[in-house]
Amino acid sequence: MAAITDLSFMYRWFKNCNVVRNLSDKYVFITGCDSGFGNLLARQLVDRGMRVLAACFTEEGAQKLQQDTSYRLQTTLLDVTKTESIKAAAQWVRDQVGEQGLWALVNNAGVGLPSGPNEWLTKEDFVKVINVNLVGLIEVTLHMLPMVKKARGRVVNMSSSGGRVAVIGGGYCVSKFGVEAFSDSIRRELHYFGVKISIIEPGNYRTSILGKEGLEMRMRKMWARLPQETRESYGEEYFRIYTDKLKNMMQLAEPRIHDVTNSMEHAIVSRSPRIRYNPGLDAKLLYIPLAKLPTPVTDFILSRYLPRPADSV
């Protein structure tokens, strides 16, 4: 028992010693703070005494977060799909941090919809997701990098297990694969400036990224707009089973999102942040192994999940 107590004490001591010094003087800019991961992370970092610059998409979200926290948190509005909004937010951050620079940029803003079988979607459906999850993330990073370099700080990019293995059609996995590639390339480039890049690859967690409208209603609208020929090739049975499987996946999503925000926090405050974090048992036991298996094996396993179309061979 004494040995276990000693080991526990040594672990806590090492954990505390491995934290960056003077956290109370460091600024963190987080996108997508209206709800979900960004909102909870902002609160956690305020509790640690850090100076949080929280970007929200809506005035309502910004006001509520400001009211619920302390003077150490400041909010601004940001639409990551609009260059002028990003430029304004970057100038606001520059005014806040001054010459000390920005310790951490957290690219958290993201959307998950529209998603579904690729043939059921339009170019606009793909663009809507990719513009937020990938293009917006890249543009925010490029505008904030000079301040991060000045602080020799970090960039934390929100990816997904869907950025390691494409489990659903649409722009979501496409955008997350792009986040992985951008993060890897910029990590190698910024190594010599003392800037660290971390990628968060959560499993299936329950957040507002899936929207507020009922899943079945969204799927029915998507199905109804398809040409008759396409609907006949898949069949009503395919539509029903596919929709049911998506509903089951949403119901099984983990509601406790602290594992994700704890990973994000570690990437910000640790002196030795990891390159990749995989919060969630499904990420560790399902998605990451699937991504490392030979492609034909992964294809076979995932094909067992999909229903069989009416015109299948």
ROKEDREN-932948 format. One record per residue: x, z, y of N, C-alpha, C in turn; residue in three letters. Coordinates in steps of 0.2 Angstrom, whole numbers, padded with zeros to 4 digits, always signed. Each point is the difference from the previous one (the first is absolute). Example, Ala and Ser with C-alpha at 12.3 -4.5 7.8 and 13.67 -1.06 7.14 Angstrom:
BEGIN
+0066+0039-0028-0004+0000+0006+0004+0000+0006ala
-0002-0004+0005+0004+0001+0006-0004+0003+0005ser
***
This chain:
BEGIN
+0004+0000-0006-0004+0000+0006+0004+0000+0006met
+0006+0004+0000+0004+0000+0006+0004-0006+0001ala
+0001-0004-0005+0004-0006+0000-0005-0005+0003ala
-0006+0000-0002-0005-0005+0003-0001+0002+0007ile
-0001+0006+0002+0000+0002+0007+0005-0003+0004thr
+0006+0001-0002+0006-0002+0003+0000-0008+0001asp
-0002-0003-0005+0000-0008+0000-0005-0002+0005leu
-0006+0004+0001-0005-0002+0004+0002+0001+0008ser
+0004+0006+0001+0003+0001+0006+0005-0005+0002phe
+0004-0002-0004+0005-0005+0001-0003-0007+0002met
-0006-0002-0004-0003-0006+0001-0003+0000+0007tyr
-0003+0006+0002-0003+0000+0007+0005+0000+0005arg
+0006+0003-0001+0005+0000+0005+0003-0007+0001trp
+0001-0003-0006+0003-0007+0001-0005-0005+0003phe
-0007+0001-0001-0005-0004+0003+0000+0001+0007lys
+0001+0006+0002+0000+0002+0008+0006-0003+0003asn
+0006+0001-0004+0006-0002+0003+0000-0008+0001cys
-0003-0003-0004+0000-0008-0001-0005-0003+0006asn
-0003+0004+0004-0004-0002+0005+0004-0002+0006val
-0002-0005+0004+0003-0002+0006+0000+0005+0005val
+0005+0001+0004+0000+0006+0005-0004-0002+0006arg
-0002+0005+0004-0004-0001+0006-0006-0004+0000asn
-0004+0001-0005-0006-0004-0001-0005+0000+0006leu
+0000+0006+0003-0004+0001+0006+0001-0004+0006ser
+0006-0003+0000+0002-0005+0005-0001-0007-0001asp
-0002-0002-0006+0000-0007-0003-0007-0002+0001lys
-0001-0007+0002-0006-0003+0001-0001-0005-0007tyr
-0007+0000-0002-0002-0004-0005-0006-0004+0002val
+0000-0007-0001-0005-0004+0002-0004-0003-0006phe
-0006+0002-0001-0004-0002-0006-0006-0005+0002ile
+0000-0005-0003-0006-0005+0001-0006+0002-0005thr
-0006-0002+0002-0006+0001-0005-0001+0008-0001gly
-0001+0003+0006-0001+0008-0001-0008+0002+0001cys
-0004-0005+0000-0007+0001+0001-0003+0005-0006asp
+0003-0002-0006-0002+0004-0006+0005-0001-0005ser
-0001+0003-0006+0004-0002-0006+0007+0003+0000gly
+0005-0004-0002+0007+0003-0001+0003+0001+0007phe
-0001-0004+0005+0002+0000+0007-0002+0006+0003gly
-0007+0002+0000-0003+0006+0003+0003+0006-0003asn
+0000+0001-0007+0003+0006-0003+0007+0001+0002leu
+0004-0006-0001+0007+0001+0002+0002+0002+0007leu
-0004-0002+0005+0001+0002+0006-0001+0007+0001ala
-0005+0003-0003-0002+0007+0000+0006+0004-0004arg
+0003-0002-0005+0005+0003-0004+0006+0000+0005gln
+0002-0005+0003+0006+0000+0004-0001+0004+0006leu
-0006+0001+0003-0001+0004+0005+0001+0008-0002val
-0002+0001-0006+0001+0007-0003+0007+0001-0001asp
+0004-0005-0001+0007+0001-0001+0004+0001+0007arg
-0004-0001+0005+0003+0000+0007+0003-0006+0003gly
-0001-0006-0003+0002-0006+0002-0004-0003+0006met
+0003-0004+0003-0004-0004+0006-0003-0006-0003arg
-0007+0000+0000-0003-0006-0004-0003-0004+0005val
+0001-0007+0000-0003-0005+0004-0005-0004-0005leu
-0006+0001+0000-0005-0002-0004-0004-0006+0003ala
+0001-0006-0004-0004-0006+0002-0007+0000-0004ala
-0005-0001+0004-0007-0001-0003-0003-0006+0002cys
-0004-0003-0005-0003-0006+0002-0006+0001+0004phe
-0004+0006+0000-0006+0001+0004+0001+0006+0005thr
-0003+0000+0005+0000+0005+0005-0003+0006-0003glu
-0005+0000-0004-0003+0006-0003+0005+0003-0005glu
+0004-0004-0004+0005+0003-0004+0006+0003+0004gly
+0002-0003+0005+0005+0003+0004-0002+0007+0003ala
-0006+0000+0003-0003+0006+0003+0000+0006-0005gln
-0003-0002-0005-0001+0006-0005+0007+0003-0003lys
+0005-0005-0001+0006+0003-0002+0003+0004+0005leu
+0000-0002+0006+0003+0003+0006-0003+0007+0000gln
-0007+0001+0000-0003+0006+0000+0001+0005-0005gln
+0002-0003-0006+0001+0004-0006+0007+0003-0001asp
+0004-0003+0004+0007+0002-0001+0003+0004+0007thr
+0006-0001+0001+0003+0004+0006+0004-0005+0005ser
+0003+0003+0005+0003-0004+0005+0006-0004-0003tyr
+0002+0002-0006+0006-0004-0003-0003-0007-0003arg
-0006-0001+0001-0002-0007-0003-0003-0004+0006leu
+0001-0006+0001-0002-0004+0005-0003-0006-0003gln
-0006-0003+0002-0003-0006-0003+0000-0006+0005thr
+0000-0006-0003-0001-0006+0003-0004-0005-0004thr
-0003-0005+0003-0003-0005-0004+0004-0006-0002leu
-0001-0002-0006+0004-0006-0002-0004-0004-0005leu
+0000-0006+0001-0002-0006-0004+0006-0003-0003asp
+0002+0001-0006+0006-0003-0002+0000-0008-0001val
-0006-0003+0001-0001-0007-0001+0001-0004+0007thr
+0001+0004+0005+0000-0003+0007+0007+0002+0003lys
+0004-0005+0002+0007+0001+0003-0001+0004+0006thr
-0004-0001+0005-0001+0004+0006-0001+0007-0001glu
-0004+0002-0005-0001+0007-0002+0006+0003-0003ser
+0004-0004-0004+0006+0003-0002+0005+0001+0005ile
+0001-0005+0005+0005+0001+0005-0002+0006+0005lys
-0006+0001+0001-0003+0006+0004+0002+0006-0004ala
-0001+0000-0006+0001+0006-0004+0008+0002+0000ala
+0004-0006-0001+0007+0001+0000+0003+0003+0007ala
-0003-0002+0006+0002+0002+0006-0002+0007+0001gln
-0006+0002-0003-0002+0007+0001+0004+0005-0004trp
+0002-0003-0006+0005+0004-0004+0007+0001+0003val
+0002-0005+0003+0006+0000+0004+0000+0005+0006arg
-0006+0000+0003+0000+0005+0006+0000+0007-0003asp
-0003+0001-0006+0000+0007-0003+0007+0002-0002gln
+0003-0004-0004+0006+0002-0003+0006+0000+0004val
+0000-0004+0005+0006-0001+0005+0006-0002-0004gly
+0006+0003+0002+0007-0002-0002+0001+0003-0007glu
-0004+0005-0003+0002+0002-0006-0002-0004-0006gln
-0005-0005+0002-0002-0005-0005-0006+0003-0005gly
-0002-0004-0004-0005+0001-0005+0003+0002-0007leu
-0002+0006-0002+0003+0002-0007-0003-0003-0005trp
-0007-0001+0000-0003-0003-0006-0006-0005+0002ala
+0000-0006-0003-0006-0004+0001-0003+0000-0007leu
-0007+0001+0000-0003+0000-0006-0006-0005+0000val
+0001-0006-0003-0004-0005+0000-0006+0001-0006asn
-0005+0003+0002-0005+0002-0004-0006-0004+0000asn
-0002-0003+0006-0006-0004+0001-0001-0005-0006ala
-0006+0000-0002-0001-0005-0006-0008-0001-0001gly
-0001-0006-0003-0007-0001-0003+0000-0003-0007val
-0005+0001-0004+0000-0002-0006-0005-0006-0002gly
-0004-0001+0005-0006-0005-0001+0001-0006+0005leu
-0003-0006-0002-0003-0002-0007+0005+0000-0005pro
-0002+0002-0006+0004-0001-0006-0005-0002-0006ser
+0002-0003-0005-0004-0003-0005+0004-0006-0004gly
-0003-0003-0004+0003-0006-0003+0002-0005+0005pro
+0006-0003+0000+0003-0004+0005-0005-0006+0002asn
-0003-0003-0005-0004-0006+0001-0006+0002+0004glu
-0002+0006+0000-0006+0002+0003+0001+0001+0008trp
+0006+0000+0002+0002+0002+0007+0002-0007+0004leu
+0000+0001+0006+0002-0005+0005+0007+0001+0003thr
+0003-0005+0004+0006+0002+0003-0001+0005+0005lys
-0006+0001+0004-0001+0005+0004+0000+0007-0003glu
-0002+0000-0006+0000+0007-0003+0007+0002-0002asp
+0004-0005-0002+0007+0002-0001+0004+0002+0007phe
-0001-0004+0005+0003+0001+0007-0002+0007+0002val
-0006+0002+0000-0003+0006+0002+0004+0006-0002lys
+0002+0000-0007+0004+0006-0003+0007-0001+0002val
+0003-0006-0001+0007-0001+0001+0002+0001+0007ile
-0004-0001+0005+0001+0001+0007+0001+0007+0002asn
-0003+0004-0004+0000+0008+0002+0006+0003-0005val
+0000-0002-0006+0004+0004-0005+0007-0003+0001asn
+0001-0006+0001+0007-0003+0000+0003-0002+0007leu
-0004-0005+0003+0002-0003+0006+0000+0006+0006val
-0005+0004+0000+0000+0005+0005+0005+0005-0001gly
+0002+0002-0007+0005+0005-0001+0007-0003+0002leu
+0001-0006-0001+0006-0003+0002+0001+0000+0008ile
-0005-0002+0003+0000-0001+0008+0001+0007+0003glu
-0004+0005-0003+0001+0007+0003+0008+0002-0002val
+0002-0001-0005+0007+0002-0002+0005-0003+0005thr
-0001-0007+0001+0005-0003+0004+0000+0002+0007leu
-0006+0003+0003+0000+0002+0007+0002+0007+0000his
+0000+0004-0006+0002+0007+0000+0008+0001-0002met
+0003-0005-0003+0006+0001-0003+0006+0002+0005leu
+0000-0003+0006+0005+0003+0005+0000+0007+0001pro
-0006+0003+0000-0001+0007+0001+0002+0004-0006met
-0001-0003-0006+0002+0003-0006+0007+0000-0001val
+0003-0005+0002+0008-0001-0001+0003+0005+0005lys
-0003+0001+0006+0003+0005+0004+0000+0007-0003lys
-0005+0002-0003+0000+0006-0003+0003+0000-0007ala
+0002-0005-0003+0003-0001-0007-0005+0003-0004arg
-0006-0002+0000-0006+0003-0003-0002-0004-0006gly
-0007+0000-0001-0003-0002-0007-0006-0005+0002arg
-0001-0004-0005-0006-0004+0000-0003+0001-0007val
-0007+0002+0000-0003+0002-0006-0006-0005+0000val
+0000-0005-0005-0005-0005-0001-0005+0001-0006asn
-0006+0000+0002-0005+0001-0005-0001-0006-0004met
+0002+0000-0006-0001-0006-0005-0006+0003-0005ser
+0001-0002-0006-0005+0002-0005+0003-0002-0007ser
-0003+0003-0005+0001-0002-0007-0002-0007-0001ser
-0005-0002+0004-0001-0007+0000+0005-0005+0003gly
+0005+0003+0003+0006-0004+0003+0005+0000-0006gly
-0001+0003-0006+0005-0001-0005-0003-0004-0006arg
-0007+0000-0001-0004-0004-0005-0006-0002+0003val
-0002-0006+0000-0006-0003+0004-0006+0002-0005ala
-0004+0005+0002-0005+0002-0005-0007-0003+0003val
+0000-0003+0006-0007-0003+0002+0002-0005+0005ile
-0005-0005+0000+0001-0006+0004-0002+0002+0008gly
+0002-0005+0004-0001+0001+0007+0007+0001+0004gly
-0001+0002+0006+0006+0001+0004+0004+0007-0001gly
-0003+0004-0003+0002+0007+0000+0007+0000-0004tyr
+0000-0002-0006+0007+0000-0004+0005-0005+0003cys
-0003-0006+0002+0005-0004+0004+0003+0003+0005val
-0004+0004+0005+0003+0003+0005+0005+0006-0002ser
-0001+0003-0005+0004+0006-0002+0006-0003-0003lys
+0000-0005-0004+0006-0003-0002+0005-0002+0006phe
-0004-0003+0005+0004-0002+0006+0003+0007+0003gly
-0003+0005+0000+0002+0006+0003+0007+0002-0004val
-0001+0000-0006+0006+0001-0005+0006-0004+0002glu
-0001-0006+0001+0006-0005+0002+0002+0001+0007ala
-0004+0001+0004+0002+0002+0007+0004+0006+0000phe
-0002+0005-0003+0003+0007+0000+0007-0001-0003ser
+0000-0003-0006+0007-0001-0003+0005-0003+0004asp
-0002-0006+0003+0005-0004+0004+0002+0004+0007ser
-0005+0003+0003+0002+0004+0006+0004+0006-0001ile
-0001+0003-0006+0004+0006-0002+0007-0002-0001arg
+0001-0005-0003+0007-0003-0001+0004-0001+0007arg
-0004-0003+0005+0002-0002+0006+0002+0006+0005glu
-0005+0005-0001+0001+0006+0005+0004+0006-0003leu
+0003-0001-0006+0004+0005-0003+0006+0002+0004his
+0003-0005+0003+0006+0001+0004-0002+0003+0007tyr
-0006+0000+0002-0002+0004+0006-0002+0007-0001phe
+0000+0002-0006-0002+0007-0002-0007+0001-0001gly
-0004-0006+0000-0007+0001-0001-0002-0001-0007val
-0005+0005-0002-0002+0000-0007-0007-0003-0001lys
-0001-0004-0005-0007-0003-0001-0003+0003-0007ile
-0006+0003+0000-0003+0002-0006-0007-0004-0001ser
-0002-0001-0006-0006-0003-0002-0004+0004-0004ile
-0006+0001+0002-0005+0004-0003-0005-0004-0004ile
+0000+0001-0007-0004-0004-0005-0005+0004-0003glu
-0005+0002+0003-0005+0005-0003-0004-0004-0006pro
-0003+0004-0004-0005-0002-0005-0006-0001+0003gly
-0006+0001-0004-0007-0001+0003-0002+0007+0003asn
+0000+0000+0007-0003+0006+0003-0006-0002+0004tyr
-0004+0005+0002-0006-0002+0003+0000+0001+0008arg
+0001-0005+0003+0000+0000+0007-0005-0005+0003thr
+0000-0001+0007-0005-0004+0003+0003-0007+0000ser
+0005-0002-0003+0003-0006-0001-0005-0005-0003ile
-0004+0002-0004-0005-0004-0004-0007-0001+0004leu
+0000+0003+0006-0006-0001+0005-0005+0004-0002gly
-0006+0000+0004-0005+0004+0000-0006-0003-0004lys
-0001-0007+0001-0005-0003-0003+0000+0000-0008glu
-0006+0001-0003+0000+0000-0008+0004-0006-0003gly
+0004+0002-0005+0004-0005-0004-0005-0005-0003leu
-0005+0002-0003-0005-0005-0003-0003-0005+0005glu
-0001+0003+0006-0003-0005+0005+0005-0005+0002met
+0006+0002+0001+0005-0004+0002+0002-0006-0005arg
+0000+0002-0006+0001-0005-0006-0006-0004+0000met
-0006+0002+0001-0006-0005+0000+0000-0005+0005arg
+0002+0002+0006+0001-0004+0006+0005-0006-0002lys
+0006+0002-0003+0005-0004-0001-0002-0005-0006met
-0004+0002-0005-0002-0004-0005-0006-0005+0003trp
-0004+0003+0004-0005-0005+0003+0003-0006+0004ala
+0005+0001+0003+0003-0005+0004+0004-0006-0004arg
+0001+0002-0006+0004-0005-0004-0004-0006-0002leu
+0003-0006-0001-0004-0006-0002-0003+0001-0007pro
-0005-0003-0001-0004+0001-0006+0005-0002-0006gln
+0004-0005+0000+0005-0002-0005+0004+0006-0002glu
+0003+0003+0005+0004+0006-0001-0003+0006-0003thr
-0006+0001+0002-0004+0006-0003-0001-0002-0007arg
-0002-0006-0002-0002-0002-0007+0007+0001-0004glu
+0005-0002+0003+0007+0000-0005+0002+0007-0002ser
-0002+0005+0005+0001+0007-0002-0005+0003-0004tyr
-0007-0001+0003-0005+0003-0003-0002+0007+0002gly
-0007+0001+0000-0002+0007+0002+0003+0006-0003glu
+0001-0001-0007+0003+0005-0004+0007+0002+0003glu
+0004-0005+0002+0006+0001+0003+0000+0004+0006tyr
-0005-0002+0004-0001+0004+0007-0002+0007-0001phe
-0005+0001-0005-0002+0007-0001+0006+0004-0003arg
+0003-0002-0005+0006+0004-0003+0005+0001+0005ile
+0002-0005+0004+0006+0001+0005-0002+0005+0005tyr
-0006+0000+0002-0003+0004+0006+0000+0007-0003thr
-0002+0001-0006-0001+0007-0003+0007+0003-0001asp
+0005-0004-0002+0007+0002-0001+0003+0002+0007lys
-0001-0003+0005+0002+0002+0007-0003+0006+0002leu
-0007+0001-0002-0003+0006+0002+0003+0006-0004lys
+0002-0001-0006+0003+0005-0004+0007+0002+0003asn
+0003-0005+0002+0007+0001+0002+0000+0004+0007met
-0005-0001+0004-0001+0004+0006-0002+0007-0001met
-0005+0001-0005-0002+0007-0002+0006+0004-0003gln
+0004-0003-0003+0006+0003-0003+0006+0001+0004leu
-0001-0002+0007+0006+0001+0005+0001+0007+0001ala
+0006+0002+0001+0002+0007+0001-0002+0002+0007glu
-0004+0005+0001-0003+0002+0007+0006+0004+0003pro
+0004+0004-0003+0005+0004+0003+0006-0004+0002arg
+0001-0001+0006+0005-0005+0003+0006+0003+0002ile
+0001+0007-0001+0005+0004+0002+0007-0003-0003his
-0001-0002-0007+0006-0003-0003+0004-0005+0004asp
-0005-0005+0003+0003-0005+0004+0003+0002+0006val
-0004+0004+0004+0003+0002+0006+0006+0005+0000thr
+0000+0003-0006+0007+0004-0001+0006-0004-0001asn
-0002-0006-0004+0006-0005-0001+0002-0003+0007ser
-0005-0001+0004+0002-0003+0007+0003+0005+0004met
-0002+0006+0000+0004+0006+0003+0007+0001-0002glu
+0001-0001-0007+0007+0001-0002+0004-0006+0002his
-0003-0006+0001+0004-0005+0002+0002+0000+0007ala
-0004+0004+0004+0002+0002+0007+0005+0005+0001ile
-0001+0006-0003+0004+0006+0001+0006+0001-0004val
+0000-0003-0006+0006+0001-0004+0006-0004+0002ser
+0006+0004-0001+0006-0004+0002+0002-0005-0005arg
-0004+0000-0006+0002-0005-0005-0007-0003-0003ser
-0003-0004+0005-0007-0003-0002+0001-0005-0006pro
-0005+0000-0004+0001-0005-0005-0002-0007+0002arg
+0002-0005-0003-0002-0007+0002-0007-0001-0002ile
-0002+0002-0006-0007-0001-0002-0003+0006-0003arg
-0007+0001+0002-0003+0006-0002-0007-0003-0004tyr
-0001+0003-0005-0006-0002-0004-0005+0006-0002asn
-0003+0002+0005-0005+0006-0001-0006-0003-0004pro
-0002+0005-0005-0006-0002-0004+0002-0001-0007gly
-0003+0003-0005+0001-0001-0007-0001-0007-0002leu
-0005-0003+0003-0001-0007-0002+0006-0005+0002asp
+0003+0002+0006+0006-0004+0002+0005+0001-0005ala
+0002+0006-0002+0005+0002-0004+0000-0003-0007lys
-0007+0001-0003-0001-0001-0007-0003-0007-0002leu
-0002-0003+0006-0004-0007-0002+0003-0005+0004leu
+0000+0000+0007+0002-0006+0004+0007-0001+0000tyr
+0004+0005+0001+0008-0001+0000+0002-0003-0007ile
-0002+0003-0006+0002-0003-0006-0003-0007-0001pro
-0006-0002+0002-0002-0006+0000+0004-0005+0004leu
+0002+0002+0005+0005-0004+0004+0006-0002-0003ala
+0003+0005-0004+0006-0001-0003+0000-0003-0007lys
-0006-0001-0003-0001-0004-0006+0002-0007+0000leu
+0001-0004-0005+0001-0007+0000-0007-0003+0003pro
+0000-0005+0004-0006-0002+0003-0006-0002-0005thr
+0002-0004-0005-0005-0001-0005-0004+0006-0003pro
+0004+0005-0001-0003+0007-0002-0005+0003+0005val
+0003+0000+0006-0005+0002+0006-0006-0004+0000thr
+0001-0006+0000-0006-0005+0001-0005+0002-0006asp
+0002+0001-0006-0004+0001-0006-0004+0006+0001phe
+0004+0006+0003-0004+0006+0001-0005+0000+0005ile
+0002-0003+0006-0005-0001+0005-0006-0004-0001leu
+0002-0005-0004-0006-0005-0002-0005+0004-0004ser
+0002+0005-0004-0005+0004-0003-0005+0003+0004arg
+0002+0001+0006-0005+0004+0005-0005-0005+0003tyr
+0002-0006+0001-0005-0005+0003-0005-0003-0005leu
-0006-0001+0002-0005-0003-0004+0001-0007-0001pro
-0003-0003-0005+0001-0007-0002-0005-0005+0004arg
+0003-0005+0004-0005-0004+0003-0004-0004-0005pro
-0006-0003+0003-0005-0004-0004+0004-0006-0003ala
+0004-0003+0004+0003-0006-0002+0007+0001-0002asp
+0002+0005-0003+0006+0002-0003+0002-0005-0006ser
+0006-0001-0001+0002-0004-0006+0002+0004-0006val
***
